Amino acid sequence: MQYQVNLKQTEEGYAVWCPSLPGCASQGITKEEALNNIQDAIQSYLEVAAELNQGIESYYVEVELNHA
C-alpha cells in the first residue's frame, strides 16, 4: 500500500510526515534516510492502530450544520 508523505528540509536534515496518519512522522539527515525512516514509522503506526482497534465498536452519526 502506498501513503503520501511530505518532506521538508530543516537545519538538521529532513523532516517527513504522513498527512493521512495523524502524528506519524520521522526525520533523517538525508532525504533517503528520512524516507526509509518514515516507512518504518508507518509500519509501526499501522501495527499499533490494529492492536488498539481490536474489540472496538464503530458507529456513524449524522450532524446537521446550521448556517447563519
mmCIF file as Biopython writes it, N, C-alpha, C and O atoms, coordinates in Angstrom:
data_model
#
loop_
_atom_site.group_PDB
_atom_site.id
_atom_site.type_symbol
_atom_site.label_atom_id
_atom_site.label_alt_id
_atom_site.label_comp_id
_atom_site.label_asym_id
_atom_site.label_entity_id
_atom_site.label_seq_id
_atom_site.pdbx_PDB_ins_code
_atom_site.Cartn_x
_atom_site.Cartn_y
_atom_site.Cartn_z
_atom_site.occupancy
_atom_site.B_iso_or_equiv
_atom_site.auth_seq_id
_atom_site.auth_asym_id
_atom_site.pdbx_PDB_model_num
ATOM 1   N N  . MET A ? 1  ? 0.844   -1.169 0.000  1.0 0.0 1  A 1 
ATOM 2   C CA . MET A ? 1  ? 0.000   0.000  0.000  1.0 0.0 1  A 1 
ATOM 3   C C  . MET A ? 1  ? 0.896   1.241  0.000  1.0 0.0 1  A 1 
ATOM 4   O O  . MET A ? 1  ? 1.961   1.248  0.618  1.0 0.0 1  A 1 
ATOM 5   N N  . GLN A ? 2  ? 0.465   2.258  -0.680 1.0 0.0 2  A 1 
ATOM 6   C CA . GLN A ? 2  ? 1.238   3.494  -0.751 1.0 0.0 2  A 1 
ATOM 7   C C  . GLN A ? 2  ? 0.574   4.584  0.086  1.0 0.0 2  A 1 
ATOM 8   O O  . GLN A ? 2  ? -0.651  4.691  0.141  1.0 0.0 2  A 1 
ATOM 9   N N  . TYR A ? 3  ? 1.409   5.383  0.730  1.0 0.0 3  A 1 
ATOM 10  C CA . TYR A ? 3  ? 0.952   6.529  1.502  1.0 0.0 3  A 1 
ATOM 11  C C  . TYR A ? 3  ? 1.702   7.760  1.033  1.0 0.0 3  A 1 
ATOM 12  O O  . TYR A ? 3  ? 2.909   7.705  0.796  1.0 0.0 3  A 1 
ATOM 13  N N  . GLN A ? 4  ? 0.994   8.868  0.899  1.0 0.0 4  A 1 
ATOM 14  C CA . GLN A ? 4  ? 1.645   10.138 0.571  1.0 0.0 4  A 1 
ATOM 15  C C  . GLN A ? 4  ? 2.376   10.619 1.809  1.0 0.0 4  A 1 
ATOM 16  O O  . GLN A ? 4  ? 1.836   10.581 2.914  1.0 0.0 4  A 1 
ATOM 17  N N  . VAL A ? 5  ? 3.604   11.071 1.620  1.0 0.0 5  A 1 
ATOM 18  C CA . VAL A ? 5  ? 4.360   11.678 2.713  1.0 0.0 5  A 1 
ATOM 19  C C  . VAL A ? 5  ? 4.853   13.044 2.266  1.0 0.0 5  A 1 
ATOM 20  O O  . VAL A ? 5  ? 5.081   13.278 1.079  1.0 0.0 5  A 1 
ATOM 21  N N  . ASN A ? 6  ? 5.012   13.935 3.223  1.0 0.0 6  A 1 
ATOM 22  C CA . ASN A ? 6  ? 5.545   15.271 2.959  1.0 0.0 6  A 1 
ATOM 23  C C  . ASN A ? 6  ? 6.947   15.349 3.534  1.0 0.0 6  A 1 
ATOM 24  O O  . ASN A ? 6  ? 7.204   14.886 4.645  1.0 0.0 6  A 1 
ATOM 25  N N  . LEU A ? 7  ? 7.848   15.940 2.767  1.0 0.0 7  A 1 
ATOM 26  C CA . LEU A ? 7  ? 9.252   16.030 3.144  1.0 0.0 7  A 1 
ATOM 27  C C  . LEU A ? 7  ? 9.654   17.496 3.162  1.0 0.0 7  A 1 
ATOM 28  O O  . LEU A ? 7  ? 9.363   18.241 2.226  1.0 0.0 7  A 1 
ATOM 29  N N  . LYS A ? 8  ? 10.332  17.908 4.242  1.0 0.0 8  A 1 
ATOM 30  C CA . LYS A ? 8  ? 10.761  19.299 4.354  1.0 0.0 8  A 1 
ATOM 31  C C  . LYS A ? 8  ? 12.200  19.336 4.851  1.0 0.0 8  A 1 
ATOM 32  O O  . LYS A ? 8  ? 12.553  18.683 5.833  1.0 0.0 8  A 1 
ATOM 33  N N  . GLN A ? 9  ? 13.025  20.116 4.150  1.0 0.0 9  A 1 
ATOM 34  C CA . GLN A ? 9  ? 14.405  20.272 4.585  1.0 0.0 9  A 1 
ATOM 35  C C  . GLN A ? 9  ? 14.446  21.170 5.818  1.0 0.0 9  A 1 
ATOM 36  O O  . GLN A ? 9  ? 13.775  22.201 5.869  1.0 0.0 9  A 1 
ATOM 37  N N  . THR A ? 10 ? 15.238  20.769 6.809  1.0 0.0 10 A 1 
ATOM 38  C CA . THR A ? 10 ? 15.402  21.539 8.040  1.0 0.0 10 A 1 
ATOM 39  C C  . THR A ? 10 ? 16.887  21.817 8.245  1.0 0.0 10 A 1 
ATOM 40  O O  . THR A ? 10 ? 17.723  21.371 7.459  1.0 0.0 10 A 1 
ATOM 41  N N  . GLU A ? 11 ? 17.206  22.545 9.292  1.0 0.0 11 A 1 
ATOM 42  C CA . GLU A ? 11 ? 18.612  22.819 9.594  1.0 0.0 11 A 1 
ATOM 43  C C  . GLU A ? 11 ? 19.370  21.541 9.943  1.0 0.0 11 A 1 
ATOM 44  O O  . GLU A ? 11 ? 20.577  21.450 9.718  1.0 0.0 11 A 1 
ATOM 45  N N  . GLU A ? 12 ? 18.661  20.555 10.493 1.0 0.0 12 A 1 
ATOM 46  C CA . GLU A ? 12 ? 19.293  19.304 10.910 1.0 0.0 12 A 1 
ATOM 47  C C  . GLU A ? 12 ? 19.267  18.219 9.840  1.0 0.0 12 A 1 
ATOM 48  O O  . GLU A ? 12 ? 19.943  17.201 9.992  1.0 0.0 12 A 1 
ATOM 49  N N  . GLY A ? 13 ? 18.517  18.404 8.775  1.0 0.0 13 A 1 
ATOM 50  C CA . GLY A ? 13 ? 18.378  17.374 7.738  1.0 0.0 13 A 1 
ATOM 51  C C  . GLY A ? 13 ? 17.014  17.475 7.087  1.0 0.0 13 A 1 
ATOM 52  O O  . GLY A ? 13 ? 16.702  18.466 6.428  1.0 0.0 13 A 1 
ATOM 53  N N  . TYR A ? 14 ? 16.196  16.435 7.277  1.0 0.0 14 A 1 
ATOM 54  C CA . TYR A ? 14 ? 14.873  16.396 6.664  1.0 0.0 14 A 1 
ATOM 55  C C  . TYR A ? 14 ? 13.839  15.897 7.666  1.0 0.0 14 A 1 
ATOM 56  O O  . TYR A ? 14 ? 14.079  14.944 8.407  1.0 0.0 14 A 1 
ATOM 57  N N  . ALA A ? 15 ? 12.695  16.553 7.672  1.0 0.0 15 A 1 
ATOM 58  C CA . ALA A ? 15 ? 11.532  16.110 8.434  1.0 0.0 15 A 1 
ATOM 59  C C  . ALA A ? 15 ? 10.560  15.503 7.435  1.0 0.0 15 A 1 
ATOM 60  O O  . ALA A ? 15 ? 10.428  15.998 6.315  1.0 0.0 15 A 1 
ATOM 61  N N  . VAL A ? 16 ? 9.889   14.447 7.828  1.0 0.0 16 A 1 
ATOM 62  C CA . VAL A ? 16 ? 8.943   13.777 6.940  1.0 0.0 16 A 1 
ATOM 63  C C  . VAL A ? 16 ? 7.750   13.317 7.772  1.0 0.0 16 A 1 
ATOM 64  O O  . VAL A ? 16 ? 7.915   12.845 8.897  1.0 0.0 16 A 1 
ATOM 65  N N  . TRP A ? 17 ? 6.539   13.457 7.208  1.0 0.0 17 A 1 
ATOM 66  C CA . TRP A ? 17 ? 5.337   13.039 7.906  1.0 0.0 17 A 1 
ATOM 67  C C  . TRP A ? 17 ? 4.302   12.558 6.916  1.0 0.0 17 A 1 
ATOM 68  O O  . TRP A ? 17 ? 4.358   12.863 5.725  1.0 0.0 17 A 1 
ATOM 69  N N  . CYS A ? 18 ? 3.355   11.797 7.438  1.0 0.0 18 A 1 
ATOM 70  C CA . CYS A ? 18 ? 2.295   11.209 6.624  1.0 0.0 18 A 1 
ATOM 71  C C  . CYS A ? 18 ? 0.972   11.888 6.996  1.0 0.0 18 A 1 
ATOM 72  O O  . CYS A ? 18 ? 0.420   11.600 8.058  1.0 0.0 18 A 1 
ATOM 73  N N  . PRO A ? 19 ? 0.453   12.782 6.147  1.0 0.0 19 A 1 
ATOM 74  C CA . PRO A ? 19 ? -0.761  13.539 6.480  1.0 0.0 19 A 1 
ATOM 75  C C  . PRO A ? 19 ? -1.980  12.668 6.785  1.0 0.0 19 A 1 
ATOM 76  O O  . PRO A ? 19 ? -2.836  13.070 7.573  1.0 0.0 19 A 1 
ATOM 77  N N  . SER A ? 20 ? -2.074  11.498 6.182  1.0 0.0 20 A 1 
ATOM 78  C CA . SER A ? 20 ? -3.251  10.655 6.402  1.0 0.0 20 A 1 
ATOM 79  C C  . SER A ? 20 ? -3.174  9.841  7.692  1.0 0.0 20 A 1 
ATOM 80  O O  . SER A ? 20 ? -4.143  9.179  8.065  1.0 0.0 20 A 1 
ATOM 81  N N  . LEU A ? 21 ? -2.022  9.885  8.378  1.0 0.0 21 A 1 
ATOM 82  C CA . LEU A ? 21 ? -1.857  9.179  9.647  1.0 0.0 21 A 1 
ATOM 83  C C  . LEU A ? 21 ? -1.413  10.197 10.703 1.0 0.0 21 A 1 
ATOM 84  O O  . LEU A ? 21 ? -0.214  10.406 10.884 1.0 0.0 21 A 1 
ATOM 85  N N  . PRO A ? 22 ? -2.352  10.826 11.394 1.0 0.0 22 A 1 
ATOM 86  C CA . PRO A ? 22 ? -2.016  11.894 12.344 1.0 0.0 22 A 1 
ATOM 87  C C  . PRO A ? 22 ? -0.954  11.465 13.357 1.0 0.0 22 A 1 
ATOM 88  O O  . PRO A ? 22 ? -1.066  10.418 13.995 1.0 0.0 22 A 1 
ATOM 89  N N  . GLY A ? 23 ? 0.063   12.288 13.485 1.0 0.0 23 A 1 
ATOM 90  C CA . GLY A ? 23 ? 1.132   12.021 14.433 1.0 0.0 23 A 1 
ATOM 91  C C  . GLY A ? 23 ? 2.236   11.125 13.921 1.0 0.0 23 A 1 
ATOM 92  O O  . GLY A ? 23 ? 3.222   10.897 14.621 1.0 0.0 23 A 1 
ATOM 93  N N  . CYS A ? 24 ? 2.089   10.612 12.714 1.0 0.0 24 A 1 
ATOM 94  C CA . CYS A ? 24 ? 3.098   9.719  12.142 1.0 0.0 24 A 1 
ATOM 95  C C  . CYS A ? 24 ? 4.147   10.561 11.428 1.0 0.0 24 A 1 
ATOM 96  O O  . CYS A ? 24 ? 3.895   11.113 10.357 1.0 0.0 24 A 1 
ATOM 97  N N  . ALA A ? 25 ? 5.325   10.652 12.033 1.0 0.0 25 A 1 
ATOM 98  C CA . ALA A ? 25 ? 6.384   11.500 11.494 1.0 0.0 25 A 1 
ATOM 99  C C  . ALA A ? 25 ? 7.736   10.884 11.803 1.0 0.0 25 A 1 
ATOM 100 O O  . ALA A ? 25 ? 7.862   10.024 12.674 1.0 0.0 25 A 1 
ATOM 101 N N  . SER A ? 26 ? 8.744   11.340 11.074 1.0 0.0 26 A 1 
ATOM 102 C CA . SER A ? 26 ? 10.109  10.899 11.315 1.0 0.0 26 A 1 
ATOM 103 C C  . SER A ? 26 ? 11.054  11.955 10.782 1.0 0.0 26 A 1 
ATOM 104 O O  . SER A ? 26 ? 10.638  13.054 10.416 1.0 0.0 26 A 1 
ATOM 105 N N  . GLN A ? 27 ? 12.328  11.611 10.743 1.0 0.0 27 A 1 
ATOM 106 C CA . GLN A ? 27 ? 13.336  12.541 10.252 1.0 0.0 27 A 1 
ATOM 107 C C  . GLN A ? 27 ? 14.543  11.759 9.774  1.0 0.0 27 A 1 
ATOM 108 O O  . GLN A ? 27 ? 14.639  10.548 9.974  1.0 0.0 27 A 1 
ATOM 109 N N  . GLY A ? 28 ? 15.454  12.464 9.144  1.0 0.0 28 A 1 
ATOM 110 C CA . GLY A ? 28 ? 16.700  11.859 8.700  1.0 0.0 28 A 1 
ATOM 111 C C  . GLY A ? 28 ? 17.680  12.933 8.279  1.0 0.0 28 A 1 
ATOM 112 O O  . GLY A ? 28 ? 17.292  14.063 7.981  1.0 0.0 28 A 1 
ATOM 113 N N  . ILE A ? 29 ? 18.945  12.576 8.257  1.0 0.0 29 A 1 
ATOM 114 C CA . ILE A ? 29 ? 19.967  13.526 7.832  1.0 0.0 29 A 1 
ATOM 115 C C  . ILE A ? 29 ? 19.881  13.751 6.326  1.0 0.0 29 A 1 
ATOM 116 O O  . ILE A ? 29 ? 20.096  14.866 5.850  1.0 0.0 29 A 1 
ATOM 117 N N  . THR A ? 30 ? 19.568  12.697 5.576  1.0 0.0 30 A 1 
ATOM 118 C CA . THR A ? 30 ? 19.406  12.800 4.124  1.0 0.0 30 A 1 
ATOM 119 C C  . THR A ? 30 ? 17.956  12.503 3.758  1.0 0.0 30 A 1 
ATOM 120 O O  . THR A ? 30 ? 17.196  11.978 4.572  1.0 0.0 30 A 1 
ATOM 121 N N  . LYS A ? 31 ? 17.577  12.845 2.518  1.0 0.0 31 A 1 
ATOM 122 C CA . LYS A ? 31 ? 16.235  12.510 2.036  1.0 0.0 31 A 1 
ATOM 123 C C  . LYS A ? 31 ? 16.001  11.010 2.116  1.0 0.0 31 A 1 
ATOM 124 O O  . LYS A ? 31 ? 14.956  10.555 2.581  1.0 0.0 31 A 1 
ATOM 125 N N  . GLU A ? 32 ? 16.990  10.249 1.654  1.0 0.0 32 A 1 
ATOM 126 C CA . GLU A ? 32 ? 16.860  8.796  1.620  1.0 0.0 32 A 1 
ATOM 127 C C  . GLU A ? 32 ? 16.649  8.227  3.019  1.0 0.0 32 A 1 
ATOM 128 O O  . GLU A ? 32 ? 15.811  7.349  3.223  1.0 0.0 32 A 1 
ATOM 129 N N  . GLU A ? 33 ? 17.417  8.735  3.979  1.0 0.0 33 A 1 
ATOM 130 C CA . GLU A ? 33 ? 17.273  8.262  5.355  1.0 0.0 33 A 1 
ATOM 131 C C  . GLU A ? 33 ? 15.897  8.618  5.903  1.0 0.0 33 A 1 
ATOM 132 O O  . GLU A ? 33 ? 15.255  7.793  6.553  1.0 0.0 33 A 1 
ATOM 133 N N  . ALA A ? 34 ? 15.443  9.835  5.647  1.0 0.0 34 A 1 
ATOM 134 C CA . ALA A ? 34 ? 14.125  10.261 6.119  1.0 0.0 34 A 1 
ATOM 135 C C  . ALA A ? 34 ? 13.022  9.401  5.511  1.0 0.0 34 A 1 
ATOM 136 O O  . ALA A ? 34 ? 12.094  8.997  6.212  1.0 0.0 34 A 1 
ATOM 137 N N  . LEU A ? 35 ? 13.114  9.119  4.221  1.0 0.0 35 A 1 
ATOM 138 C CA . LEU A ? 35 ? 12.092  8.303  3.561  1.0 0.0 35 A 1 
ATOM 139 C C  . LEU A ? 35 ? 12.114  6.865  4.064  1.0 0.0 35 A 1 
ATOM 140 O O  . LEU A ? 35 ? 11.057  6.249  4.205  1.0 0.0 35 A 1 
ATOM 141 N N  . ASN A ? 36 ? 13.293  6.320  4.337  1.0 0.0 36 A 1 
ATOM 142 C CA . ASN A ? 36 ? 13.376  4.978  4.921  1.0 0.0 36 A 1 
ATOM 143 C C  . ASN A ? 36 ? 12.787  4.969  6.328  1.0 0.0 36 A 1 
ATOM 144 O O  . ASN A ? 36 ? 12.081  4.037  6.711  1.0 0.0 36 A 1 
ATOM 145 N N  . ASN A ? 37 ? 13.085  6.017  7.090  1.0 0.0 37 A 1 
ATOM 146 C CA . ASN A ? 37 ? 12.586  6.094  8.462  1.0 0.0 37 A 1 
ATOM 147 C C  . ASN A ? 37 ? 11.072  6.227  8.519  1.0 0.0 37 A 1 
ATOM 148 O O  . ASN A ? 37 ? 10.438  5.667  9.413  1.0 0.0 37 A 1 
ATOM 149 N N  . ILE A ? 38 ? 10.479  6.964  7.571  1.0 0.0 38 A 1 
ATOM 150 C CA . ILE A ? 38 ? 9.024   7.111  7.604  1.0 0.0 38 A 1 
ATOM 151 C C  . ILE A ? 38 ? 8.347   5.800  7.222  1.0 0.0 38 A 1 
ATOM 152 O O  . ILE A ? 38 ? 7.238   5.527  7.681  1.0 0.0 38 A 1 
ATOM 153 N N  . GLN A ? 39 ? 8.988   4.992  6.398  1.0 0.0 39 A 1 
ATOM 154 C CA . GLN A ? 39 ? 8.425   3.669  6.101  1.0 0.0 39 A 1 
ATOM 155 C C  . GLN A ? 39 ? 8.309   2.849  7.381  1.0 0.0 39 A 1 
ATOM 156 O O  . GLN A ? 39 ? 7.283   2.215  7.626  1.0 0.0 39 A 1 
ATOM 157 N N  . ASP A ? 40 ? 9.359   2.864  8.194  1.0 0.0 40 A 1 
ATOM 158 C CA . ASP A ? 40 ? 9.323   2.150  9.472  1.0 0.0 40 A 1 
ATOM 159 C C  . ASP A ? 40 ? 8.262   2.738  10.395 1.0 0.0 40 A 1 
ATOM 160 O O  . ASP A ? 40 ? 7.545   1.999  11.070 1.0 0.0 40 A 1 
ATOM 161 N N  . ALA A ? 41 ? 8.162   4.059  10.426 1.0 0.0 41 A 1 
ATOM 162 C CA . ALA A ? 41 ? 7.184   4.724  11.289 1.0 0.0 41 A 1 
ATOM 163 C C  . ALA A ? 41 ? 5.755   4.372  10.874 1.0 0.0 41 A 1 
ATOM 164 O O  . ALA A ? 41 ? 4.900   4.133  11.727 1.0 0.0 41 A 1 
ATOM 165 N N  . ILE A ? 42 ? 5.497   4.341  9.571  1.0 0.0 42 A 1 
ATOM 166 C CA . ILE A ? 42 ? 4.158   3.987  9.075  1.0 0.0 42 A 1 
ATOM 167 C C  . ILE A ? 42 ? 3.825   2.550  9.449  1.0 0.0 42 A 1 
ATOM 168 O O  . ILE A ? 42 ? 2.715   2.271  9.903  1.0 0.0 42 A 1 
ATOM 169 N N  . GLN A ? 43 ? 4.764   1.643  9.265  1.0 0.0 43 A 1 
ATOM 170 C CA . GLN A ? 43 ? 4.539   0.235  9.612  1.0 0.0 43 A 1 
ATOM 171 C C  . GLN A ? 43 ? 4.199   0.100  11.098 1.0 0.0 43 A 1 
ATOM 172 O O  . GLN A ? 43 ? 3.243   -0.587 11.457 1.0 0.0 43 A 1 
ATOM 173 N N  . SER A ? 44 ? 4.969   0.746  11.946 1.0 0.0 44 A 1 
ATOM 174 C CA . SER A ? 44 ? 4.715   0.692  13.394 1.0 0.0 44 A 1 
ATOM 175 C C  . SER A ? 44 ? 3.369   1.317  13.744 1.0 0.0 44 A 1 
ATOM 176 O O  . SER A ? 44 ? 2.627   0.783  14.567 1.0 0.0 44 A 1 
ATOM 177 N N  . TYR A ? 45 ? 3.059   2.444  13.122 1.0 0.0 45 A 1 
ATOM 178 C CA . TYR A ? 45 ? 1.789   3.140  13.353 1.0 0.0 45 A 1 
ATOM 179 C C  . TYR A ? 45 ? 0.618   2.208  13.047 1.0 0.0 45 A 1 
ATOM 180 O O  . TYR A ? 45 ? -0.318  2.093  13.837 1.0 0.0 45 A 1 
ATOM 181 N N  . LEU A ? 46 ? 0.680   1.547  11.894 1.0 0.0 46 A 1 
ATOM 182 C CA . LEU A ? 46 ? -0.416  0.673  11.477 1.0 0.0 46 A 1 
ATOM 183 C C  . LEU A ? 46 ? -0.544  -0.544 12.383 1.0 0.0 46 A 1 
ATOM 184 O O  . LEU A ? 46 ? -1.657  -0.982 12.672 1.0 0.0 46 A 1 
ATOM 185 N N  . GLU A ? 47 ? 0.579   -1.097 12.836 1.0 0.0 47 A 1 
ATOM 186 C CA . GLU A ? 47 ? 0.543   -2.245 13.743 1.0 0.0 47 A 1 
ATOM 187 C C  . GLU A ? 47 ? -0.098  -1.864 15.076 1.0 0.0 47 A 1 
ATOM 188 O O  . GLU A ? 47 ? -0.937  -2.600 15.595 1.0 0.0 47 A 1 
ATOM 189 N N  . VAL A ? 48 ? 0.290   -0.727 15.627 1.0 0.0 48 A 1 
ATOM 190 C CA . VAL A ? 48 ? -0.279  -0.270 16.897 1.0 0.0 48 A 1 
ATOM 191 C C  . VAL A ? 48 ? -1.762  0.051  16.731 1.0 0.0 48 A 1 
ATOM 192 O O  . VAL A ? 48 ? -2.570  -0.299 17.591 1.0 0.0 48 A 1 
ATOM 193 N N  . ALA A ? 49 ? -2.123  0.710  15.637 1.0 0.0 49 A 1 
ATOM 194 C CA . ALA A ? 49 ? -3.532  1.046  15.391 1.0 0.0 49 A 1 
ATOM 195 C C  . ALA A ? 49 ? -4.380  -0.219 15.306 1.0 0.0 49 A 1 
ATOM 196 O O  . ALA A ? 49 ? -5.492  -0.252 15.832 1.0 0.0 49 A 1 
ATOM 197 N N  . ALA A ? 50 ? -3.871  -1.254 14.654 1.0 0.0 50 A 1 
ATOM 198 C CA . ALA A ? 50 ? -4.609  -2.514 14.536 1.0 0.0 50 A 1 
ATOM 199 C C  . ALA A ? 50 ? -4.827  -3.137 15.915 1.0 0.0 50 A 1 
ATOM 200 O O  . ALA A ? 50 ? -5.913  -3.638 16.205 1.0 0.0 50 A 1 
ATOM 201 N N  . GLU A ? 51 ? -3.805  -3.108 16.761 1.0 0.0 51 A 1 
ATOM 202 C CA . GLU A ? 51 ? -3.935  -3.651 18.116 1.0 0.0 51 A 1 
ATOM 203 C C  . GLU A ? 51 ? -4.949  -2.854 18.936 1.0 0.0 51 A 1 
ATOM 204 O O  . GLU A ? 51 ? -5.782  -3.438 19.628 1.0 0.0 51 A 1 
ATOM 205 N N  . LEU A ? 52 ? -4.883  -1.533 18.862 1.0 0.0 52 A 1 
ATOM 206 C CA . LEU A ? 52 ? -5.774  -0.686 19.648 1.0 0.0 52 A 1 
ATOM 207 C C  . LEU A ? 52 ? -7.223  -0.786 19.195 1.0 0.0 52 A 1 
ATOM 208 O O  . LEU A ? 52 ? -8.135  -0.573 19.994 1.0 0.0 52 A 1 
ATOM 209 N N  . ASN A ? 53 ? -7.446  -1.105 17.933 1.0 0.0 53 A 1 
ATOM 210 C CA . ASN A ? 53 ? -8.805  -1.147 17.389 1.0 0.0 53 A 1 
ATOM 211 C C  . ASN A ? 53 ? -9.490  -2.490 17.574 1.0 0.0 53 A 1 
ATOM 212 O O  . ASN A ? 53 ? -10.647 -2.642 17.180 1.0 0.0 53 A 1 
ATOM 213 N N  . GLN A ? 54 ? -8.815  -3.468 18.159 1.0 0.0 54 A 1 
ATOM 214 C CA . GLN A ? 54 ? -9.444  -4.770 18.382 1.0 0.0 54 A 1 
ATOM 215 C C  . GLN A ? 54 ? -10.534 -4.636 19.443 1.0 0.0 54 A 1 
ATOM 216 O O  . GLN A ? 54 ? -10.309 -4.061 20.507 1.0 0.0 54 A 1 
ATOM 217 N N  . GLY A ? 55 ? -11.713 -5.172 19.142 1.0 0.0 55 A 1 
ATOM 218 C CA . GLY A ? 55 ? -12.808 -5.171 20.097 1.0 0.0 55 A 1 
ATOM 219 C C  . GLY A ? 55 ? -13.550 -3.851 20.228 1.0 0.0 55 A 1 
ATOM 220 O O  . GLY A ? 55 ? -14.342 -3.682 21.155 1.0 0.0 55 A 1 
ATOM 221 N N  . ILE A ? 56 ? -13.315 -2.926 19.333 1.0 0.0 56 A 1 
ATOM 222 C CA . ILE A ? 56 ? -13.979 -1.625 19.389 1.0 0.0 56 A 1 
ATOM 223 C C  . ILE A ? 56 ? -15.176 -1.624 18.444 1.0 0.0 56 A 1 
ATOM 224 O O  . ILE A ? 56 ? -15.092 -2.116 17.318 1.0 0.0 56 A 1 
ATOM 225 N N  . GLU A ? 57 ? -16.285 -1.070 18.913 1.0 0.0 57 A 1 
ATOM 226 C CA . GLU A ? 57 ? -17.452 -0.894 18.057 1.0 0.0 57 A 1 
ATOM 227 C C  . GLU A ? 57 ? -17.404 0.500  17.448 1.0 0.0 57 A 1 
ATOM 228 O O  . GLU A ? 57 ? -17.155 1.479  18.151 1.0 0.0 57 A 1 
ATOM 229 N N  . SER A ? 58 ? -17.639 0.592  16.153 1.0 0.0 58 A 1 
ATOM 230 C CA . SER A ? 58 ? -17.630 1.884  15.459 1.0 0.0 58 A 1 
ATOM 231 C C  . SER A ? 58 ? -19.028 2.216  14.970 1.0 0.0 58 A 1 
ATOM 232 O O  . SER A ? 58 ? -19.778 1.335  14.550 1.0 0.0 58 A 1 
ATOM 233 N N  . TYR A ? 59 ? -19.365 3.486  15.028 1.0 0.0 59 A 1 
ATOM 234 C CA . TYR A ? 59 ? -20.665 3.967  14.581 1.0 0.0 59 A 1 
ATOM 235 C C  . TYR A ? 59 ? -20.477 5.237  13.769 1.0 0.0 59 A 1 
ATOM 236 O O  . TYR A ? 59 ? -19.462 5.922  13.893 1.0 0.0 59 A 1 
ATOM 237 N N  . TYR A ? 60 ? -21.458 5.542  12.943 1.0 0.0 60 A 1 
ATOM 238 C CA . TYR A ? 60 ? -21.507 6.812  12.232 1.0 0.0 60 A 1 
ATOM 239 C C  . TYR A ? 60 ? -22.669 7.607  12.805 1.0 0.0 60 A 1 
ATOM 240 O O  . TYR A ? 60 ? -23.747 7.061  13.043 1.0 0.0 60 A 1 
ATOM 241 N N  . VAL A ? 61 ? -22.452 8.878  13.022 1.0 0.0 61 A 1 
ATOM 242 C CA . VAL A ? 61 ? -23.521 9.758  13.486 1.0 0.0 61 A 1 
ATOM 243 C C  . VAL A ? 61 ? -23.669 10.896 12.494 1.0 0.0 61 A 1 
ATOM 244 O O  . VAL A ? 61 ? -22.700 11.334 11.874 1.0 0.0 61 A 1 
ATOM 245 N N  . GLU A ? 62 ? -24.884 11.361 12.356 1.0 0.0 62 A 1 
ATOM 246 C CA . GLU A ? 62 ? -25.145 12.464 11.440 1.0 0.0 62 A 1 
ATOM 247 C C  . GLU A ? 62 ? -25.243 13.760 12.230 1.0 0.0 62 A 1 
ATOM 248 O O  . GLU A ? 62 ? -25.866 13.809 13.291 1.0 0.0 62 A 1 
ATOM 249 N N  . VAL A ? 63 ? -24.630 14.792 11.708 1.0 0.0 63 A 1 
ATOM 250 C CA . VAL A ? 63 ? -24.624 16.095 12.363 1.0 0.0 63 A 1 
ATOM 251 C C  . VAL A ? 63 ? -25.144 17.120 11.370 1.0 0.0 63 A 1 
ATOM 252 O O  . VAL A ? 63 ? -24.658 17.209 10.243 1.0 0.0 63 A 1 
ATOM 253 N N  . GLU A ? 64 ? -26.145 17.901 11.800 1.0 0.0 64 A 1 
ATOM 254 C CA . GLU A ? 64 ? -26.676 18.956 10.946 1.0 0.0 64 A 1 
ATOM 255 C C  . GLU A ? 64 ? -25.947 20.251 11.250 1.0 0.0 64 A 1 
ATOM 256 O O  . GLU A ? 64 ? -25.734 20.599 12.412 1.0 0.0 64 A 1 
ATOM 257 N N  . LEU A ? 65 ? -25.574 20.952 10.213 1.0 0.0 65 A 1 
ATOM 258 C CA . LEU A ? 65 ? -24.906 22.237 10.363 1.0 0.0 65 A 1 
ATOM 259 C C  . LEU A ? 65 ? -25.920 23.348 10.173 1.0 0.0 65 A 1 
ATOM 260 O O  . LEU A ? 65 ? -26.667 23.354 9.195  1.0 0.0 65 A 1 
ATOM 261 N N  . ASN A ? 66 ? -25.946 24.275 11.096 1.0 0.0 66 A 1 
ATOM 262 C CA . ASN A ? 66 ? -26.823 25.444 10.988 1.0 0.0 66 A 1 
ATOM 263 C C  . ASN A ? 66 ? -26.028 26.567 10.363 1.0 0.0 66 A 1 
ATOM 264 O O  . ASN A ? 66 ? -25.021 27.010 10.915 1.0 0.0 66 A 1 
ATOM 265 N N  . HIS A ? 67 ? -26.479 27.022 9.223  1.0 0.0 67 A 1 
ATOM 266 C CA . HIS A ? 67 ? -25.798 28.118 8.530  1.0 0.0 67 A 1 
ATOM 267 C C  . HIS A ? 67 ? -26.448 29.432 8.926  1.0 0.0 67 A 1 
ATOM 268 O O  . HIS A ? 67 ? -27.666 29.579 8.827  1.0 0.0 67 A 1 
ATOM 269 N N  . ALA A ? 68 ? -25.657 30.372 9.366  1.0 0.0 68 A 1 
ATOM 270 C CA . ALA A ? 68 ? -26.183 31.673 9.806  1.0 0.0 68 A 1 
ATOM 271 C C  . ALA A ? 68 ? -26.399 32.593 8.633  1.0 0.0 68 A 1 
ATOM 272 O O  . ALA A ? 68 ? -26.837 33.729 8.812  1.0 0.0 68 A 1 
#
